Amino acid sequence: MKFLTIFFLTLTTSPTWLGNFEAAKTEASQKHKLIMINFSGSDWCGPCIRLRKEILETATFETYAADHLVLVRADFPRQKKNQLPKEQTQLNEALADRYNPEGKFPYTLLIDENGKVLKAWDGFPNKSPEQFVADVSAYF
């Protein structure tokens, strides 16, 4: 029974990662939230995978994010089987041109609803999920 409770809590509190920055800005404005953009190489970047598993997919982060953040993932997979639709690739490339022209991975940004960068994490932040959430909450 305890497993089912945890499973359903995870399903209900897991935030959605968007692929469209303009939609994220609209949602952030309407709900008065900040936007977190994560640039990731999901199938080739070891630190990206580690960030996702050890921080971004933890209950601590997901619970916090569901209430405070609009999440955007700009993924750049390399393996042919993981390639994104052309439209999504174009959206990710446009976002990278604007916020990650140096092509850093992982690269995570906290921005306001107007697109102003408040905080950037270059690489794996080397923090616990609780410490990462504390970093983010400092901007509220």
C-alpha positions as CSV (number, residue, x, y, z in Angstrom):
1,M,0.0,0.0,0.0
2,K,2.8,2.4,0.9
3,F,4.4,1.8,-2.6
4,L,1.1,2.7,-4.3
5,T,0.7,5.9,-2.3
6,I,4.3,7.0,-3.2
7,F,3.6,6.0,-6.8
8,F,0.4,8.1,-7.1
9,L,2.0,11.0,-5.3
10,T,4.8,11.0,-7.8
11,L,2.3,11.0,-10.7
12,T,0.3,13.9,-9.3
13,T,3.2,16.1,-8.3
14,S,5.5,15.5,-11.3
15,P,5.8,18.7,-13.3
16,T,5.7,18.7,-17.0
17,W,8.8,19.7,-19.0
18,L,7.7,21.9,-21.9
19,G,9.4,22.2,-25.2
20,N,8.0,25.6,-26.2
21,F,9.6,28.6,-24.6
22,E,6.8,31.0,-25.7
23,A,4.2,28.8,-24.1
24,A,6.3,28.6,-20.9
25,K,6.5,32.4,-20.8
26,T,2.8,32.7,-21.1
27,E,2.2,30.1,-18.4
28,A,4.8,31.8,-16.1
29,S,3.2,35.2,-16.5
30,Q,-0.3,33.8,-15.8
31,K,0.7,31.8,-12.8
32,H,3.4,34.2,-11.5
33,K,6.2,31.5,-11.7
34,L,9.8,31.6,-12.8
35,I,11.0,29.6,-15.8
36,M,13.8,27.0,-15.6
37,I,15.4,26.0,-18.8
38,N,17.6,22.9,-18.9
39,F,19.9,22.3,-21.9
40,S,20.6,18.6,-22.1
41,G,22.1,16.0,-24.3
42,S,19.9,13.2,-23.0
43,D,21.6,10.3,-24.7
44,W,25.3,11.3,-24.7
45,C,26.0,13.8,-21.9
46,G,26.9,12.0,-18.7
47,P,26.5,15.0,-16.4
48,C,23.2,15.8,-18.1
49,I,21.9,12.3,-17.3
50,R,23.2,12.6,-13.7
51,L,21.6,16.0,-13.2
52,R,18.3,14.6,-14.4
53,K,18.4,11.5,-12.2
54,E,20.0,13.0,-9.1
55,I,18.2,16.4,-8.9
56,L,15.6,17.1,-11.5
57,E,13.7,13.8,-11.1
58,T,13.7,13.7,-7.3
59,A,10.6,14.1,-5.3
60,T,12.1,17.1,-3.6
61,F,12.7,19.0,-6.8
62,E,9.5,17.9,-8.5
63,T,7.3,18.9,-5.6
64,Y,9.0,22.3,-5.4
65,A,8.9,22.8,-9.2
66,A,5.2,21.9,-9.5
67,D,4.3,24.9,-7.3
68,H,7.0,27.5,-8.3
69,L,8.4,26.8,-11.8
70,V,7.6,26.4,-15.4
71,L,10.1,23.9,-16.8
72,V,11.5,23.9,-20.3
73,R,13.9,21.2,-21.6
74,A,15.9,21.9,-24.7
75,D,17.3,18.4,-25.5
76,F,19.9,17.7,-28.1
77,P,20.1,13.9,-28.5
78,R,22.7,12.5,-30.9
79,Q,21.5,8.9,-31.5
80,K,19.3,8.6,-34.5
81,K,16.6,6.6,-32.6
82,N,16.2,9.5,-30.1
83,Q,16.0,12.4,-32.6
84,L,13.2,14.8,-31.9
85,P,10.7,16.0,-34.5
86,K,12.1,18.7,-36.8
87,E,9.8,21.4,-35.3
88,Q,11.1,20.6,-31.8
89,T,14.7,20.6,-32.9
90,Q,14.2,24.1,-34.4
91,L,12.6,25.4,-31.2
92,N,15.5,24.0,-29.2
93,E,18.1,25.5,-31.5
94,A,16.4,28.9,-31.4
95,L,16.4,28.7,-27.6
96,A,20.1,27.7,-27.6
97,D,20.9,30.6,-29.9
98,R,19.4,33.0,-27.4
99,Y,20.4,31.5,-24.1
100,N,23.2,29.0,-24.7
101,P,25.2,30.2,-27.7
102,E,28.4,28.5,-26.4
103,G,26.7,25.1,-26.4
104,K,27.3,24.2,-22.7
105,F,25.8,20.9,-21.4
106,P,24.3,20.6,-19.0
107,Y,23.3,24.2,-18.7
108,T,20.4,25.2,-16.5
109,L,19.0,28.7,-16.3
110,L,16.4,30.3,-14.0
111,I,14.7,33.2,-15.7
112,D,11.8,35.5,-15.0
113,E,8.7,35.7,-17.1
114,N,10.2,38.4,-19.3
115,G,13.2,36.3,-20.2
116,K,15.8,37.9,-17.9
117,V,18.4,35.4,-16.6
118,L,18.4,35.4,-12.8
119,K,20.8,32.4,-12.2
120,A,22.8,30.0,-14.3
121,W,24.2,26.6,-13.4
122,D,27.0,25.6,-15.8
123,G,27.5,21.8,-15.6
124,F,26.3,19.5,-12.9
125,P,25.6,21.7,-9.8
126,N,27.2,19.3,-7.4
127,K,24.5,19.9,-4.8
128,S,21.8,17.8,-3.1
129,P,18.3,18.2,-4.4
130,E,17.5,20.2,-1.2
131,Q,20.5,22.5,-1.7
132,F,19.5,23.0,-5.4
133,V,15.9,23.9,-4.4
134,A,17.3,26.3,-1.8
135,D,19.3,28.0,-4.5
136,V,16.2,28.4,-6.6
137,S,14.0,29.6,-3.8
138,A,16.4,32.5,-3.1
139,Y,14.9,34.1,-6.2
140,F,11.3,34.2,-4.8
